[in-house]
Amino acid sequence: MNRFFRSYEQAIEYLLSRIDYERVTGIAFSSDDQKLERMRRLLDQVGNPHQGLKVIHIAGTKGKGSTSVMAAAILTAAGQKTGLFTSPHVSAFEERMVVDGKSPSPPHFVDLVNRLIEPIERMDRAPAGPGPTYFELATAIAWLYFRDCRADLAVLEVGLGGRLDATNLCDPHVCIITNISRDHTNVLGHLTADIAREKAGIVKASIPVISGVVPGPAGDVVEETCRRLASPLYRLDREITWRFDPREVSRDGLATGLGQGRGRHFDVHAPWGKWTGLRIPLPGDHQAGNAALAVAAVTLVQQKGVSIHDAAVVAGLSDVRWPVRIEVLCTDPTVLVDAAHNWASTEALLATLDKEFSKATRRILVFAATREKDVSGMLRILLPRFDCVVLTQYQTNPRGVPVEELAAIVQATSPRPCHLALDAGCAWRLACHLATSSDLICVTGSFFIAAEMRDLILDQQAARTTDGLPNAGAVCS
């Protein structure tokens, strides 16, 4: 007998009962587990909500989430009803799917899940089983939600890879590949060219591609794929360029060294136009590159009859907020969380710390990591750049590396002594004990530790406000 849910909690528990490759170890997961035919059957049974929707499809090793949220913000500012699908979520599952910044209400979310139950049960019983996975269901729910809201366009972030990702059944108006570096090597391969082939699997015949992939083996793969499919290719730092306003670069905009330099203005040039005086509030020079990709893609969609005025580009970017991407949660001491989980994103984080947070007296690292990542590589980069290190592990996902294993990796990598904390709560209390008001606490190593620590800190801030204490600064006291 079919089961239907009455509460949000029941619907979430049901989704969590499905196979979730965000939570299993890499040993149990290979590309064979991604089957577009299974996703195609699911969508067909719920009326193919993905068909007829204008899409910007975004893949890449890092930066694809930031680029997605920026592209969606510009479209919304232009008056287009815009869906955005990203993963994973920070605090609540429905954060993955928004239309003009709004997620489905709990009753609407329950209804969306209930519409999928009968198709899921039929697919589970079919000889071709098992039925859809957690991520496939998330993607289907997003498309149903976009259809319910009558979205004009959607920005879809690839979950993993590209070629076999559940989002790859979309009909894109433009594709973006932000960059390619080594990540998810157990699934995508160890060579950047192999990874590029998976990412470039989102490219469709004759559909324009915006690429942030640097020249080299990966870039060659993207270029060859576009030539073979007759897809126009526009590359960052070639056909698409950006630069900071030289007047701002020359003055001491980063004087405080405590993250106050965010929001500098920059310009973007593409073969079809130029946009000046843009501002992005997300910290880090790399975010200006991501913004250039988003601006180029969104304005290219105009060739499909979508109206995007220049004022919307300016307004959309200036309103962007994106959790756990070098996100400053408080000051006195300065506390930031970042989802860096490979060497490339770690390098970008450190470059931003050097440029925008240079006046901190000491740096305190709170680090946790996920299995199958290059943990040794990240620690080799991070350890010399911090004065104090706290190793911990997150509790929200079983893929976390136990703190004892992290300690062993550190011992094999560096003579630096480290503090050990068994969970995020212990790590936060220890970091607060070690920090003075002029120090910087940086939480990184995994999306999951950044999200878990963010919730913990914000809950503490909310509790202080409820108790009549200040909400900003001195959160460690």
N, C-alpha and C positions, 0 to 999 in steps of 0.2 A: 504494500500500500504506500502511495506517495506521501512523503512528509513535507509539510509546509510550516514555516516558522512564523511566530508571532512577535518575537523580540529581536532586537539588534544583536544581543549577546548570543542567542541561538544561531543566528545567521553567521556570525563571525566564527563561532566554534565549528560550524559545519565546513566553512572554507578552510579552516586550519586543519581539518581532518584529511584534506586532500593532499596528494603528494606535492611537497613544496621544496623545489630545488634551491631556494634561497636558504634553506635550513639544513639540508643534508650535506654530508661531506663530499668532497670532490671525487673520492674513490667510487662512490655510488652513482655518479652522474657522468654520462657521456652524451655526445651530440645525438646519439641514437634515441635518446629520451625525448628529444624535441621532434614532434611530428606535426607538420603543417596540415596534413590530411585530417588528423583528429580535430584540430582547431577549425578547419573548414566545415567538418560535419556538425560541430557544435553551433557554429554561426548559422548554418543553413537551417537548423532546427528552431532557431529563435528569430527567423525572418531576415537574416543577413543585415544586421544594423550598420555594418561597416560600409556597405555599398552606397555610393552616391555622396559620400562625405569628402570634402576637400581636405587634404592632409599635407602637413609637413612632417616628414619621417626622419628621425635623428638617431644615428648610431655613433659609436666612438668609444675609446677606452676611458677617457675622462673628459669632463666638460659638457657631456651631452645633456645632463640634467639642467645645468645652468643655462645652456643655450636654449633648451626647450622652454624654460620658464620665461626667458627674455623674449623669445619669439611670440609666445602666447600673450604676454603683457602688451606687446606692441599691437597685436591684432585686436585685443580687447579695447585698447585705447582708441583704435580706429573705428570702433563701433561695430565690429564683427563679433557675433556670439561665438565664443571660442572655447572648445574643449581642450583640456591638457591631461595627458596620461603620463605619469612618471613612476619610478620605483627605485628602491623600496620606500615605504612610508616611514615617517619619523615617529609619530605618536599614535595615529589611528589609521586603519586600513583605507578608509574612504578618502584620505588625503591624496591617494594615487590618482583620483579622477575628479577634476573640477571643471566647471563651466563658468567662465568669467570670475574665477576665484572661489566659487562656491561648490562645496562637496554635496552629495545627496544627503538629505535629512535622514535620520534613523528609520522612519516609516518607509520612505522611498527606497532606502538601501535594502530593507527587508523584502520589499516587493521585487526589486531587481534580482535578488538571490532566489526568491521563490519561482520566478519565471524560468530559472535554469534547472530546477530540481528534476523535472520529468525528463528533459534531454540527457541530463547527467546519468540518471538511473538507467535509461535505455542504452546509453553508451557503455556503462559499466557491465551490463548484461551481454553486450554484443561480443561475438568471437574475436573481433579486432581489439578488444579492450586492452589495458584499462582505460577508463574514461578520462576526462580532462583533468589537468593539474591545477594547482593553486594559481599559478601565474596565468594560465590560459583562462581560467574563470575570471580572474581580475581584469584581463583584457576584454573579455566578453561583457562583463558588467559595465566597464567604461564605455564601450560602444553603445550598449543599451541606454545608458544614462545620457550620452550625447544625443542620441536619437530622441529620447523623451524631451530633452531641453531644446530640441530643434536647433542644434548648433550649426553655424554656418561653415566652420572649419574646425579642424582638430590638429593639435601638435602631439605626436606620439614619440615617446622615448623608447628605444629598444631596451628590452630587459637584459638579454645576453646575446652577444654575437650579432646576428642580423639575418643571415640567410634562412635559418630555421626558427627564428623568433616568432612568437604568436602574433606580434604586431605586423609581420611582413605580409599579411593578407590585405593590407590597405592598398588604396589606389592613390599614390602620392602625386601632388602637384610639383613638389620639389623635395629632394633628399639632401641631408647634411651628414657628412662624416667628420666629426670634430677632430679627431686625431687617433693615432694607433700606437700603442706601446704594449709591453708584455703584461697580461692579466688574464685570469681564467685559463691558464695554460693547459690545465688538465682537460679542458673541453675544446679550446680553440687552437691549441698548438703552441710550441715554444718559439717559433720563428715569427717575426713581425709580418712577413709575407703571408704566412698561413693565417694569421689573425686577420690580416687585411682582406683576404678572400672571404672570410666569414662576414666581416663588417660590410664589405662591398656587395654582399648578397642582397642588400636592400635596393640596389640600383635597378631601375626599370627602364626598358627601352624608350629612348627619346625624352626621358624625364630629366630636367636639369639637376646637376649635383653641385653642391657647395662643399668644398673640402678644406679642412684645416690640417690635413696630413702632410707632414714635412717630406721633402724629397728623400729618396732612398728606396729600399725594397718595397716597403709598404706603399709609398706614393706611386711607385711604378705599377703595382697591382691595381690601385684605384684608377690610374690613367688608362691602363689596358682594358679594364672592365668598361669604362665609359666609352672608349673607342669602339669596342666590340658591340655595344648596345646603342651606339649613336646617341649617347646622352651628353648634352653640353656640360662641360666641366669648368668650374670657376674656382680657382685655388687662392687660399689666403696667402698674402705676401707676394702674389703675382697679379692675377686679375682683380683681386680684392685686397685693398690695403687699408691700414689704419695707423693713426699716430696720435699721441697726446698733444694737446694744445701746447706749443712751445713756450708760450708766455707762462703757463703754469709749471712746466717742467723746470724753468729757470729760476722760479722763486721758491722760497722755503715752505712749500705746501705741506711738508711732512715734519715740520719743526718739532712737534711734540713727541713724535716717535711712538705714539700710543694708539695708532690706528686712526688718527684724525685726518689722514690724507686721503681717505676714501672719497669718491665722488668727483675726481678730476674729470675735466672735459676732454673729449677726444673726437676725431673726425674719421669718417669712413668713406672710402671711394670704391666704386664698382663701375663696370662698363655701362650700366644703365642709370647712374646717378651718383650724387655725393651728398653726404649729410654731415653737417658741422655743428659743433657745440653740444654734442651728445654727452650725457653724464650717466655713469653706472655706479650705484652705491655699493656694489659688492667689492670687497677688497681684493687686491692683487692685479698686477698687470695682465696676467693670463685671462682675467675676466673681460678685459677690453677686446682681446682676440675672440673670445666666445661671443661677445656682443656684436662684433663685426660679422661673424657668421650668421647670427640671428637677423641682423638688419638686412644683410644681402639676401637671405632666403625669403624673408617676409616681403620685401619690396619686389623681389622677382615674381612673387605670386600675383602681383598686379597685372602681369601679362595674361593671367587667366581671368581677368575681369574683376578682381577684388580691389576695392578702393582702399589705399593706404596713404594718407596724407602725411607730410613731413612732421607736422606737429605731433602726430600720434607716435612716431618713432621716438621723438624726444620725451614725450610724456610717459610712454610705456616703459622705457628703460629706467627713467628716474624713479618709478614706483616699484621696481623689482625688489622683492625680499625672498631669500632662499635659505632655509635653515641648514645648519651644520656645514656650511661652506665658508670656512674662516669666519664664523659668526661670533661676534663679541656679545657675551651675555651680561657682563657687568664689569665694573672697574673697582679699583681699590681693594684688592689687586685686579688687574685686567685678566679676565677669564675668557678664553675663546675655545670653541669646539670646531673640529674640522674632520670631514669624512675621508681624508686621504688614506688610501689603502694599497697603493703601489708606489714604486720609486718615482714615477713621473709626477704624480700628484703630491708626493712628499717634497720633491724639489720645488714645486710651485709654492707650497706652503712655506717652506724655509725662505724662499726669495721674498715672499710677502712679509714675513716676520722681520727680516733684515731691513726692509725698506720702510715699512709702516709701523713697526713696533720696536724700533731700535733703542728707544730710551728706557726700556724696562731695566731695572737693576739686575735682576736674575731671571732666568727662564726655568720653569719647572715643567717637565714633561709627564703627562699621564698617558700611558700607552697600553693598548690591548690590540690583539690582532686575530685574524681569521685563518683557519687552516687552509692550505693550498695557495696562500699568498707568499710572496717573497719576503718573509718576515726578517730574515737576516739582512737582506738588502736594505730594507727600510731602516732597520736599527743602525746599520753602518753609517747611513746618512744622518740620522737624527742624533745619535748619542753625543758626538763631538760638539753639537750646537746647543746643548742644554747643560745647565749647572746642576740640576737635580732631576732624578728619574724615579717615577713611581710606576711599577708594572702591575697590571691588574687583568681581569677578564670580565666580559659581559655575561649577563645571565639570561638575556632575551633570545639567544640562539645557540644551539648545541655545537656550532662550528667553531666556537671560540677556542683559542689556544690556551691551555691551562697555564696559570701564572708560573708554576714551577718550570714548565718547558720554556717559557719566555726567559726566565732567569738563566737557564742553561745556555740559551742562544746568546744572551748578553755576555756571559762568561767566556764563550768561545769567540766572541766578536771584539770585546773591549774589556780593559781592566776596570772600567768605571763601576763603582758600587751602586746598587739600586735598592730601593725600598719595594717591598712586596705587599700587595693588598688583594684580598681574596675576591672582592667585588667592588662595584662602582662606588657604593656608599662609603666603604672603608677607604678607597682611593681618594675620594673627595675630601673626607675629613683629614686624611694625612696631608694632602696637598695644601689644604687651608692652614694646617698647623705649621707647615714648612714655609709658607709664603708670607712676605711682608706686603704692605700696601703698594709699594712701588714695583713689585714683581709681576711677572706674566705666567699664568698657568695655561698650558696648551694641552688639550685633550685630543688625541688623534690615534691613527692606526687602523681604524675600521669604522664603517658607517654605524655599526651597531653600538660601539662604545660611545661614539659621539652623540647618537640619539638617546641612549640610556642616560648618559651623564647630563645631557641637556634637560631632559624631563626632571631629573633629580634637582638640578640647580633652580629651574624655574618653579618647581613645587616649593622649594625652600624660600624663594623670593616671595611667592604668593602667601606663604605662611607668615612671613615677617610682616607683610602688609596687613594681613588680617589681625596680627597682634599689635598693630599700630606702630611698627618700626619702619624705617626708611626702606624703599624697595630697590634702590640703586646703590651700588657701592657697599663695601664692607660686608659682603655676603658671607665671608668666611668667619666673621666674628660670632 
